[in-house]
Amino acid sequence: MIPRSMLTTPRPVPDRRLPAAAGSLAVLLGLPVFAAAGWSLGAWGLGAALWFAGEVVAFGIARLPLGANNLVSSGLVGVAMTFRVVAVMMVLVAVAATNESLALAAGLLFAAAYSLELGLSLLLYFAGSRT
């Protein structure tokens, strides 16, 4: 059971550079894994391109101000972060229509990097000081 105060106490948004670097490292470490497993390096390239394109979008929208005084930009950040992942899914579905194994391997690479970034972001957020 999670204490109610843990979810209702506001905390400052942690710096996203460390989680992004961890996800990027996962993508880079995926290259020798793909090579050793005999998987398509094109799949690794597609997964890496999707990951880094998503990170460019994320860093661009992270510059927008957040909070109750900036409702429009806060809403835009939320929609853009959701669109980032939906756009990746759309590309993977389009690729899967012609080459299922390529899309599956690229999707697994992206999912591993995204999961690592999300997990580390949550850990940093909940480990941060309460305001």
N, C-alpha and C positions, 0 to 999 in steps of 0.2 A: 504494500500500500504506500503510495506516494503522499507525503504530507502536503496538505493544501497550501501552506505558506510557501512551499518550494515553487509552485506554479504561479502564485499570485504576486510574489515579490518582484518588482521590476529590477532589472540589472542593465548595465550599459552593454551595448552591442560590442562583442569582442572584435579585435582586429582579424580580418579574414585572410591575411597573407599566409599565416602558418597552415591553416587548413587547405588553402589553395595549393601551396607548395607540396603538402603531403599528397594531395590528389595527383598533382603533376608528377611527383616522384613515382607514384604507383603506375602511371601511364608509361613512364620511361623504363621502369623495371619490368613492365609487361613485354617489352621488345625481346629480351633474351628468353623469356618464357614462351612467347609465340614461336621464336626460332627453334628452341629445343623441342617443343611439342609438335613441330612440323605444321603449324597452322599458317594460314595465309598472312604474309606480311602486309598485304593490301588491307586486310581486316584490321591489323594493328594501326596502319596508317589512317584508315577511316575513323577508328575509335579515337586515335590521338587528335586528329583534325577536329572532330566533333567536341572533344574535351577542351582543347585550347580555344576554339571559337566560342564555346560557352563561357570560358573564363574571361575572355575579352569583353563579352557582353556584361558579365557579372561585375567586373572591375569598372566598366563604364557607368553602370547604373548605381554602383556603390558610392559614387561621388555626389549623388543627389541627397539633399537633407531629409531626415526622417523626423517624426514626432507629430504631436498634436498641432503645432504651429505650421506644419508643412503637409497638410492632408493630401493635396494633389500629388506631390512628389512621392509621398509615402505609398499612395495607391498605385502610382506608376511603377514603383520599385516592386511591389507585390505582384502585379500583373506581369512585369518583365521577367522576374525570376521564374514564374510559372511558365511563361512562354518559352523561356530558354530550354527547359526540359521537354516541353511539348514539341518544339522544333526539332530537337534531336530525335525524338520518337518518330516524327513524320519522315525524317530522312532515313531512319533505319527501316521503317515499313516500306518505303519506296525501294530501297536497296533489296529488301527481302523478297520483293515481287520478282526479282530477276536472279538473285543469288542468296539463298537462305543461309548458307554456312558463313558467308562473308558478313552478313548483317548480324547473325547470332554472336560471332566472335567479337565484332566491333561493339555490339551492345553489352556484352559481358565485361569488356575492358572499361567502357564508359561507366557501367554500373559499379564496378569495383572502385574506380576513382571517386565517383560521386558519393558512394557510401562512406568511404574513408573521410572525405571532406566534410560530409554532414555529421558523422560521428564525432570527429574532432571539434567541429564548430559547436555542437551541443555540449561536449565536455568542457570546452572553454567558457561557454555561456553560463552553465550551471556552477562552474568552479569560481566564477567571477564574484566580485564583491557586490553586495546588495545596495541599492540606492535608497 
